[in-house]
């Protein structure tokens, strides 16, 4: 499976995916930590991919999403953005609404 197909499979299998450096429990980047904390504060149930553990995904994801940095958030297969966008959505209350909409779409 090529890396694009692998990324597509990950975002298709999980309603909310955060591609980040490290894990929510052990982030290795402040931006990744902030994005994960915003999702947690919004009550989102999300799947994470540690891009530092897979060089192919780390190299391929920026081409797939057309976004050069990490973290990267996807909701229902759609690229949302990086840390600043996630934090802005959280501050506006939109992230909580979006997470609730995703949870409602799953049931």
Helices and strands as residue ranges (DSSP letters): H 3-13, E 16-20, H 30-41, E 47-50, G 51-53, H 55-65, E 72-75, E 78-81, H 83-91, H 94-106
